[in-house]
């Protein structure tokens, strides 16, 4: 993005009265479509298509602020290929200027060192002109809407800005509504999941209050109360973790993590649980496995959860292997069990929150959030989880983490 920029305050532009009746009707139609969906991806595509079409531009993009890190990153684009998640600095970029000043900007012309050139390294596009407006909701900037390269190499006009500002206002409201819906949807699902242990606790308490209840039954009910109380505590912690992850409030440290120490530690922590079922845990970590950069505590949580699942769904006297390998770009930690396996139709849903594999014994005892949380933590580290499974043979879940780029 090497061009000369003219920074323009909103007071220098004509108001939306510059927009024709036909264009206003088009914007109203788009607004109705934006408000008809609560799926973030769908509404971002609608806003981008409308922005590109109404300003006669080659491309459009939306950048959103990360609530956790305060970083600005590309979330969606049309007309150009920009990998989602590419970070744009708040200093030294047009979009960053728009966020900091809460004002639109237009650029055209020759080179200017103030512009962020990092995007040129990941997209095949020459930016000749650009119009950017802030996405503002309740007085707070949540992102930036951009249109790029007006057709026929014409300059962006006051008319284009008026249209884009109206679209940005509608898009900001729609984005906020989608986010609120996701939060309320999660709350509804949480309340539904809490009902089962709460009802069990209530019923057990009522039974204990009955004077005619035999002593041996009292002991059983006390055991049930303890079990359901522990379950409720675990579910609550899972809900808090998921909420922090989805809202961007969970802090992920960036430190060197030694897998040669972490993996044996995880195996030792799970040894007692494994022995109860005659299961053997075998750590296989080569001496030359390099350090990864991440949060040691959260990565331990990930591996503990995967090994715990491998124990739960393994066969008696089975084996679990935790194997670390690497290549030039990635470290892979595979948790390999000799258990029941997972059906092909269930694998795509494993990381969905509250999903439970059908007909799997004991699965309902959990929150249904463990794998969802595990997957999100790995994604926060820039990695992914790969799943291979064969029914009645076993399952391999592999954590793939990027290695730090080599200097020079």
SEFIVO-442241 format. One record per residue (C-alpha): residue number from 1; residue in one letter; z, x negated, y. Coordinates in Angstrom, 2 decimals, always signed. Example, Ala and Ser with C-alpha at 12.3 -4.5 7.8 and 13.67 -1.06 7.14 Angstrom:
// SEFIVO-442241
PT;pos;code;w;u;v
PT;1;a;+7.80;-12.30;-4.50 .
PT;2;s;+7.14;-13.67;-1.06 .
// end
This chain:
// SEFIVO-442241
PT;pos;code;w;u;v
PT;1;x;+0.00;+0.00;+0.00 .
PT;2;x;-1.24;-2.34;+2.70 .
PT;3;x;-1.95;-0.38;+5.87 .
PT;4;x;-0.87;-0.08;+9.48 .
PT;5;x;+1.72;+2.64;+10.02 .
PT;6;x;+2.26;+4.97;+12.93 .
PT;7;x;+5.74;+6.46;+12.80 .
PT;8;x;+5.72;+9.96;+14.18 .
PT;9;x;+8.71;+12.12;+15.14 .
PT;10;x;+8.51;+15.85;+14.36 .
PT;11;x;+8.70;+16.64;+18.10 .
PT;12;x;+5.33;+14.95;+18.56 .
PT;13;x;+3.61;+17.35;+16.17 .
PT;14;x;+2.41;+20.89;+16.60 .
PT;15;x;+4.48;+23.56;+14.87 .
PT;16;x;+3.45;+25.64;+11.90 .
PT;17;x;+1.57;+27.89;+14.34 .
PT;18;x;-1.22;+25.37;+13.77 .
PT;19;x;-1.58;+26.80;+10.25 .
PT;20;x;-4.16;+29.56;+9.84 .
PT;21;x;-3.34;+33.02;+8.49 .
PT;22;x;-5.33;+32.31;+5.33 .
PT;23;x;-3.44;+29.07;+4.78 .
PT;24;x;-0.11;+30.80;+5.39 .
PT;25;x;-1.04;+33.41;+2.80 .
PT;26;x;-1.88;+30.60;+0.38 .
PT;27;x;+1.48;+28.96;+1.08 .
PT;28;x;+3.27;+32.28;+0.52 .
PT;29;x;+1.51;+32.62;-2.83 .
PT;30;x;+2.54;+29.08;-3.76 .
PT;31;x;+6.10;+29.80;-2.64 .
PT;32;x;+6.23;+32.80;-4.95 .
PT;33;x;+5.02;+30.65;-7.83 .
PT;34;x;+7.59;+27.95;-7.03 .
PT;35;x;+10.35;+30.52;-7.11 .
PT;36;x;+9.08;+32.03;-10.35 .
PT;37;x;+10.08;+29.00;-12.44 .
PT;38;x;+13.35;+27.16;-12.87 .
PT;39;x;+11.78;+24.33;-14.86 .
PT;40;x;+11.75;+21.24;-12.67 .
PT;41;x;+8.63;+19.66;-14.16 .
PT;42;x;+6.56;+22.84;-13.70 .
PT;43;x;+7.55;+23.36;-10.08 .
PT;44;x;+6.92;+19.70;-9.20 .
PT;45;x;+3.38;+20.04;-10.54 .
PT;46;x;+2.86;+23.23;-8.50 .
PT;47;x;+4.07;+21.56;-5.30 .
PT;48;x;+1.90;+18.49;-5.87 .
PT;49;x;-1.26;+20.47;-6.65 .
PT;50;x;-0.77;+22.60;-3.53 .
PT;51;x;-0.10;+19.58;-1.31 .
PT;52;x;-3.16;+17.74;-2.58 .
PT;53;x;-5.44;+20.77;-2.21 .
PT;54;x;-4.31;+22.03;+1.20 .
PT;55;x;-4.40;+18.60;+2.86 .
PT;56;x;-7.68;+17.61;+1.17 .
PT;57;x;-6.13;+14.46;-0.33 .
PT;58;x;-7.04;+12.32;-3.30 .
PT;59;x;-3.46;+12.23;-4.57 .
PT;60;x;+0.10;+13.41;-4.01 .
PT;61;x;+3.53;+12.29;-5.19 .
PT;62;x;+7.16;+13.33;-5.09 .
PT;63;x;+10.01;+10.85;-4.93 .
PT;64;x;+13.60;+11.99;-5.50 .
PT;65;x;+16.94;+10.39;-4.71 .
PT;66;x;+19.11;+9.37;-7.66 .
PT;67;x;+22.54;+10.87;-6.94 .
PT;68;x;+24.31;+8.17;-8.91 .
PT;69;x;+22.65;+5.01;-7.58 .
PT;70;x;+21.31;+6.22;-4.25 .
PT;71;x;+17.90;+4.85;-5.24 .
PT;72;x;+14.59;+6.53;-4.46 .
PT;73;x;+12.18;+6.78;-7.37 .
PT;74;x;+8.86;+8.38;-8.25 .
PT;75;x;+9.43;+11.59;-10.19 .
PT;76;x;+5.93;+13.10;-10.39 .
PT;77;x;+2.40;+12.47;-9.12 .
PT;78;x;-1.09;+13.94;-9.28 .
PT;79;x;-4.41;+12.21;-8.69 .
PT;80;x;-2.89;+8.80;-9.48 .
PT;81;x;-1.03;+7.36;-12.45 .
PT;82;x;+2.51;+6.39;-11.46 .
PT;83;x;+5.01;+5.92;-14.30 .
PT;84;x;+8.04;+8.17;-13.59 .
PT;85;x;+11.12;+6.23;-12.58 .
PT;86;x;+9.41;+3.49;-10.52 .
PT;87;x;+11.98;+2.62;-7.83 .
PT;88;x;+10.95;+2.41;-4.18 .
PT;89;x;+13.32;+0.51;-1.84 .
PT;90;x;+14.87;+2.37;+1.10 .
PT;91;x;+14.18;-0.68;+3.27 .
PT;92;x;+10.58;-1.83;+3.59 .
PT;93;x;+8.79;+1.30;+2.43 .
PT;94;x;+7.34;+4.38;+4.07 .
PT;95;x;+9.24;+6.76;+1.82 .
PT;96;x;+12.47;+4.86;+2.46 .
PT;97;x;+11.91;+5.13;+6.22 .
PT;98;x;+11.40;+8.88;+5.87 .
PT;99;x;+14.66;+9.23;+3.93 .
PT;100;x;+16.68;+7.09;+6.36 .
PT;101;x;+15.32;+8.76;+9.51 .
PT;102;x;+14.92;+12.25;+8.03 .
PT;103;x;+11.53;+12.44;+9.74 .
PT;104;x;+7.89;+12.50;+8.61 .
PT;105;x;+5.57;+9.50;+8.87 .
PT;106;x;+1.82;+8.97;+8.85 .
PT;107;x;+0.01;+5.74;+8.15 .
PT;108;x;-3.57;+4.53;+8.47 .
PT;109;x;-5.37;+1.36;+9.30 .
PT;110;x;-4.92;-2.30;+8.49 .
PT;111;x;-2.26;-4.36;+6.77 .
PT;112;x;+1.40;-4.17;+7.76 .
PT;113;x;+4.11;-6.33;+6.14 .
PT;114;x;+6.68;-3.52;+6.42 .
PT;115;x;+5.06;-1.59;+3.58 .
PT;116;x;+6.21;-1.68;+0.01 .
PT;117;x;+3.54;-3.37;-2.10 .
PT;118;x;+5.38;-3.14;-5.42 .
PT;119;x;+3.67;+0.12;-6.35 .
PT;120;x;+0.30;-1.66;-6.25 .
PT;121;x;+1.46;-3.66;-9.28 .
PT;122;x;+1.87;-0.56;-11.47 .
PT;123;x;-0.98;+1.68;-10.27 .
PT;124;x;-4.69;+1.12;-9.80 .
PT;125;x;-4.99;+2.62;-6.34 .
PT;126;x;-5.80;+1.44;-2.82 .
PT;127;x;-3.78;+3.37;-0.27 .
PT;128;x;-5.90;+3.86;+2.85 .
PT;129;x;-3.88;+6.65;+4.47 .
PT;130;x;-0.64;+8.44;+3.70 .
PT;131;x;+1.40;+11.35;+5.01 .
PT;132;x;+5.06;+11.63;+4.00 .
PT;133;x;+7.64;+14.31;+4.81 .
PT;134;x;+11.30;+14.57;+3.78 .
PT;135;x;+12.54;+17.11;+1.25 .
PT;136;x;+15.65;+18.51;+2.92 .
PT;137;x;+18.15;+21.04;+1.56 .
PT;138;x;+21.34;+22.02;+3.39 .
PT;139;x;+20.87;+19.19;+5.86 .
PT;140;x;+20.58;+16.53;+3.16 .
PT;141;x;+17.45;+14.58;+2.22 .
PT;142;x;+16.89;+14.78;-1.53 .
PT;143;x;+13.48;+13.12;-1.63 .
PT;144;x;+10.02;+12.72;-0.14 .
PT;145;x;+6.71;+14.59;-0.55 .
PT;146;x;+3.64;+12.41;+0.02 .
PT;147;x;-0.10;+12.97;+0.18 .
PT;148;x;-2.32;+9.93;-0.22 .
PT;149;x;-5.87;+9.07;+0.93 .
PT;150;x;-7.44;+11.98;+2.81 .
PT;151;x;-10.98;+12.61;+1.58 .
PT;152;x;-13.88;+11.03;+3.51 .
PT;153;x;-11.39;+8.46;+4.86 .
PT;154;x;-10.38;+10.80;+7.65 .
PT;155;x;-6.99;+10.49;+9.32 .
PT;156;x;-4.19;+12.93;+8.66 .
PT;157;x;-3.74;+15.45;+11.47 .
PT;158;x;-1.01;+17.58;+13.01 .
PT;159;x;-2.48;+20.44;+11.01 .
PT;160;x;-1.92;+18.52;+7.75 .
PT;161;x;+1.65;+17.76;+8.71 .
PT;162;x;+2.39;+21.39;+9.56 .
PT;163;x;+1.16;+22.46;+6.12 .
PT;164;x;+3.03;+19.70;+4.29 .
PT;165;x;+6.30;+20.45;+6.12 .
PT;166;x;+6.17;+24.08;+5.06 .
PT;167;x;+5.40;+23.09;+1.47 .
PT;168;x;+8.21;+20.52;+1.53 .
PT;169;x;+10.68;+23.15;+2.70 .
PT;170;x;+9.70;+25.50;-0.13 .
PT;171;x;+9.68;+22.68;-2.71 .
PT;172;x;+13.14;+21.43;-1.68 .
PT;173;x;+14.66;+24.88;-2.20 .
PT;174;x;+12.90;+25.26;-5.56 .
PT;175;x;+14.06;+21.82;-6.74 .
PT;176;x;+17.66;+22.57;-5.77 .
PT;177;x;+17.52;+25.95;-7.52 .
PT;178;x;+16.18;+24.28;-10.68 .
PT;179;x;+18.99;+21.73;-10.63 .
PT;180;x;+21.62;+24.42;-10.09 .
PT;181;x;+20.13;+26.44;-12.95 .
PT;182;x;+20.37;+23.45;-15.27 .
PT;183;x;+24.04;+23.05;-14.32 .
PT;184;x;+24.84;+26.76;-14.72 .
PT;185;x;+22.91;+26.82;-18.00 .
PT;186;x;+25.05;+23.94;-19.23 .
PT;187;x;+28.24;+25.73;-18.16 .
PT;188;x;+27.17;+28.86;-20.04 .
PT;189;x;+26.45;+26.85;-23.17 .
PT;190;x;+29.78;+25.03;-22.86 .
PT;191;x;+31.72;+28.30;-22.59 .
PT;192;x;+29.90;+29.63;-25.65 .
PT;193;x;+30.79;+26.53;-27.66 .
PT;194;x;+34.44;+26.62;-26.55 .
PT;195;x;+34.94;+30.16;-27.83 .
PT;196;x;+35.16;+29.18;-31.51 .
PT;197;x;+38.07;+26.69;-31.30 .
PT;198;x;+39.84;+28.83;-28.69 .
PT;199;x;+39.65;+31.89;-30.93 .
PT;200;x;+40.94;+29.82;-33.86 .
PT;201;x;+43.89;+28.62;-31.77 .
PT;202;x;+44.66;+32.16;-30.60 .
PT;203;x;+44.53;+33.59;-34.12 .
PT;204;x;+46.69;+30.80;-35.53 .
PT;205;x;+49.27;+31.29;-32.78 .
PT;206;x;+49.42;+35.04;-33.47 .
PT;207;x;+49.98;+34.37;-37.18 .
PT;208;x;+52.79;+31.90;-36.48 .
PT;209;x;+54.53;+34.58;-34.42 .
PT;210;x;+54.74;+36.89;-37.48 .
PT;211;x;+58.29;+36.71;-38.96 .
PT;212;x;+57.14;+37.70;-42.44 .
PT;213;x;+54.76;+34.73;-42.74 .
PT;214;x;+55.72;+32.50;-45.72 .
PT;215;x;+56.80;+28.92;-44.94 .
PT;216;x;+53.94;+27.35;-46.91 .
PT;217;x;+51.45;+29.35;-44.82 .
PT;218;x;+53.16;+28.16;-41.65 .
PT;219;x;+52.46;+24.56;-42.64 .
PT;220;x;+48.78;+25.38;-43.21 .
PT;221;x;+48.53;+27.07;-39.83 .
PT;222;x;+50.25;+24.18;-38.04 .
PT;223;x;+47.69;+21.86;-39.64 .
PT;224;x;+44.89;+24.17;-38.43 .
PT;225;x;+46.34;+24.16;-34.90 .
PT;226;x;+46.39;+20.37;-34.87 .
PT;227;x;+42.82;+20.18;-36.18 .
PT;228;x;+41.43;+22.68;-33.66 .
PT;229;x;+43.36;+21.08;-30.80 .
PT;230;x;+41.82;+17.69;-31.59 .
PT;231;x;+38.42;+19.34;-31.84 .
PT;232;x;+38.90;+20.97;-28.44 .
PT;233;x;+39.91;+17.65;-26.86 .
PT;234;x;+36.79;+15.96;-28.32 .
PT;235;x;+34.53;+18.78;-27.14 .
PT;236;x;+36.00;+18.63;-23.63 .
PT;237;x;+35.41;+14.87;-23.45 .
PT;238;x;+31.83;+15.34;-24.65 .
PT;239;x;+31.24;+18.03;-22.02 .
PT;240;x;+32.58;+15.74;-19.28 .
PT;241;x;+30.40;+12.84;-20.46 .
PT;242;x;+27.28;+15.01;-20.56 .
PT;243;x;+28.02;+16.49;-17.14 .
PT;244;x;+28.44;+13.02;-15.63 .
PT;245;x;+25.23;+11.79;-17.24 .
PT;246;x;+23.13;+14.78;-16.15 .
PT;247;x;+24.51;+14.76;-12.59 .
PT;248;x;+24.10;+11.00;-12.24 .
PT;249;x;+27.85;+10.43;-11.75 .
PT;250;x;+28.36;+8.21;-14.80 .
PT;251;x;+28.47;+4.56;-13.80 .
PT;252;x;+26.62;+2.23;-16.17 .
PT;253;x;+27.74;-1.37;-15.77 .
PT;254;x;+25.23;-4.20;-15.82 .
PT;255;x;+26.80;-7.08;-17.70 .
PT;256;x;+25.88;-9.37;-20.56 .
PT;257;x;+26.63;-7.72;-23.91 .
PT;258;x;+26.94;-9.89;-27.02 .
PT;259;x;+25.71;-7.92;-30.04 .
PT;260;x;+27.06;-10.63;-32.38 .
PT;261;x;+30.54;-9.48;-31.31 .
PT;262;x;+29.89;-5.80;-30.62 .
PT;263;x;+28.34;-4.83;-33.98 .
PT;264;x;+31.08;-6.33;-36.20 .
PT;265;x;+33.67;-4.68;-33.90 .
PT;266;x;+32.03;-1.28;-34.39 .
PT;267;x;+31.92;-1.81;-38.17 .
PT;268;x;+35.62;-2.71;-38.21 .
PT;269;x;+36.58;+0.34;-36.12 .
PT;270;x;+34.77;+2.66;-38.57 .
PT;271;x;+35.95;+0.93;-41.74 .
PT;272;x;+38.88;+3.30;-42.34 .
PT;273;x;+36.71;+6.41;-41.98 .
PT;274;x;+34.09;+4.89;-44.30 .
PT;275;x;+36.60;+3.89;-46.99 .
PT;276;x;+37.83;+7.48;-47.29 .
PT;277;x;+34.41;+8.29;-48.77 .
PT;278;x;+33.84;+5.00;-50.57 .
PT;279;x;+31.13;+3.99;-48.09 .
PT;280;x;+30.41;+0.34;-47.29 .
PT;281;x;+29.35;-0.78;-43.79 .
PT;282;x;+27.27;-3.97;-43.71 .
PT;283;x;+26.66;-5.71;-40.33 .
PT;284;x;+23.50;-7.84;-40.27 .
PT;285;x;+23.23;-9.75;-37.01 .
PT;286;x;+21.26;-12.98;-36.76 .
PT;287;x;+22.94;-15.84;-34.94 .
PT;288;x;+20.07;-16.12;-32.44 .
PT;289;x;+20.05;-12.47;-31.31 .
PT;290;x;+20.03;-12.70;-27.49 .
PT;291;x;+22.35;-10.99;-25.05 .
PT;292;x;+21.35;-7.62;-23.63 .
PT;293;x;+22.22;-6.39;-20.16 .
PT;294;x;+24.18;-3.17;-20.03 .
PT;295;x;+27.55;-1.48;-20.30 .
PT;296;x;+29.56;-2.89;-23.21 .
PT;297;x;+31.83;+0.15;-23.45 .
PT;298;x;+29.02;+2.68;-23.38 .
PT;299;x;+26.90;+0.75;-25.88 .
PT;300;x;+29.92;+0.61;-28.18 .
PT;301;x;+30.22;+4.41;-27.76 .
PT;302;x;+26.56;+4.76;-28.78 .
PT;303;x;+26.92;+2.64;-31.90 .
PT;304;x;+30.23;+4.23;-32.90 .
PT;305;x;+28.62;+7.66;-32.72 .
PT;306;x;+25.60;+6.64;-34.79 .
PT;307;x;+27.74;+4.93;-37.44 .
PT;308;x;+30.15;+7.89;-37.50 .
PT;309;x;+27.22;+10.26;-38.11 .
PT;310;x;+25.90;+7.95;-40.83 .
PT;311;x;+29.30;+8.16;-42.56 .
PT;312;x;+29.52;+11.94;-42.18 .
PT;313;x;+26.07;+12.61;-43.65 .
PT;314;x;+26.04;+9.84;-46.25 .
PT;315;x;+26.60;+10.34;-49.94 .
PT;316;x;+29.90;+9.25;-51.51 .
PT;317;x;+29.92;+5.50;-52.30 .
PT;318;x;+26.86;+5.07;-50.10 .
PT;319;x;+25.94;+2.20;-47.79 .
PT;320;x;+25.41;+1.83;-44.05 .
PT;321;x;+23.63;-1.22;-42.68 .
PT;322;x;+23.82;-2.07;-38.97 .
PT;323;x;+20.97;-4.54;-38.41 .
PT;324;x;+20.06;-6.29;-35.14 .
PT;325;x;+16.60;-7.83;-34.67 .
PT;326;x;+14.53;-8.80;-31.64 .
PT;327;x;+11.16;-9.88;-30.31 .
PT;328;x;+9.96;-11.15;-26.93 .
PT;329;x;+10.64;-7.88;-25.10 .
PT;330;x;+13.20;-5.81;-27.04 .
PT;331;x;+16.35;-5.92;-29.11 .
PT;332;x;+16.56;-3.36;-31.91 .
PT;333;x;+19.81;-2.21;-33.49 .
PT;334;x;+19.10;-0.11;-36.60 .
PT;335;x;+21.78;+2.05;-38.25 .
PT;336;x;+20.49;+2.63;-41.79 .
PT;337;x;+22.23;+5.04;-44.17 .
PT;338;x;+21.67;+6.17;-47.76 .
PT;339;x;+22.49;+9.79;-47.00 .
PT;340;x;+20.98;+13.26;-47.16 .
PT;341;x;+18.18;+12.58;-44.71 .
PT;342;x;+16.76;+14.90;-42.05 .
PT;343;x;+13.86;+17.30;-42.47 .
PT;344;x;+10.70;+16.54;-40.42 .
PT;345;x;+10.98;+19.80;-38.47 .
PT;346;x;+14.52;+18.94;-37.31 .
PT;347;x;+13.82;+15.41;-36.05 .
PT;348;x;+12.16;+16.44;-32.72 .
PT;349;x;+15.27;+18.49;-31.82 .
PT;350;x;+17.97;+15.96;-32.72 .
PT;351;x;+18.72;+14.91;-29.14 .
PT;352;x;+18.75;+18.41;-27.67 .
PT;353;x;+22.20;+19.42;-26.52 .
PT;354;x;+24.08;+21.74;-28.87 .
PT;355;x;+21.43;+21.33;-31.57 .
PT;356;x;+22.80;+21.26;-35.10 .
PT;357;x;+20.72;+20.40;-38.13 .
PT;358;x;+20.38;+23.60;-40.22 .
PT;359;x;+22.40;+23.81;-43.44 .
PT;360;x;+24.21;+20.52;-42.82 .
PT;361;x;+27.80;+20.80;-44.01 .
PT;362;x;+30.48;+20.08;-41.49 .
PT;363;x;+28.12;+19.69;-38.54 .
PT;364;x;+29.59;+22.73;-36.78 .
PT;365;x;+32.89;+20.90;-36.46 .
PT;366;x;+31.47;+18.79;-33.65 .
PT;367;x;+30.41;+19.73;-30.15 .
PT;368;x;+26.68;+19.47;-30.88 .
PT;369;x;+26.50;+16.99;-27.99 .
PT;370;x;+27.07;+13.61;-29.65 .
PT;371;x;+23.42;+12.66;-30.14 .
PT;372;x;+22.40;+14.12;-26.78 .
PT;373;x;+25.01;+11.97;-25.02 .
PT;374;x;+24.08;+8.95;-27.14 .
PT;375;x;+20.40;+9.32;-26.25 .
PT;376;x;+21.11;+9.71;-22.52 .
PT;377;x;+23.29;+6.59;-22.46 .
PT;378;x;+20.52;+4.59;-24.13 .
PT;379;x;+17.98;+5.98;-21.63 .
PT;380;x;+20.31;+4.91;-18.79 .
PT;381;x;+19.93;+1.38;-20.18 .
PT;382;x;+16.14;+1.68;-20.02 .
PT;383;x;+15.89;+2.06;-23.79 .
PT;384;x;+15.14;+4.67;-26.42 .
PT;385;x;+16.23;+5.79;-29.89 .
PT;386;x;+13.71;+5.93;-32.74 .
PT;387;x;+14.35;+8.06;-35.83 .
PT;388;x;+12.96;+7.64;-39.35 .
PT;389;x;+14.25;+9.80;-42.18 .
PT;390;x;+13.44;+11.00;-45.67 .
PT;391;x;+15.26;+13.89;-47.29 .
PT;392;x;+17.60;+12.76;-50.09 .
PT;393;x;+16.82;+9.11;-49.33 .
PT;394;x;+18.43;+8.34;-45.98 .
PT;395;x;+18.02;+7.97;-42.23 .
PT;396;x;+17.40;+5.05;-39.89 .
PT;397;x;+18.26;+5.44;-36.21 .
PT;398;x;+17.13;+2.47;-34.13 .
PT;399;x;+18.37;+1.70;-30.62 .
PT;400;x;+15.62;-0.12;-28.72 .
PT;401;x;+16.88;-2.00;-25.64 .
PT;402;x;+14.76;-4.06;-23.24 .
PT;403;x;+15.53;-7.75;-22.86 .
PT;404;x;+15.91;-9.14;-19.31 .
PT;405;x;+12.64;-10.46;-17.92 .
PT;406;x;+12.35;-14.21;-18.17 .
PT;407;x;+12.23;-16.03;-14.87 .
PT;408;x;+9.16;-18.07;-14.13 .
// end
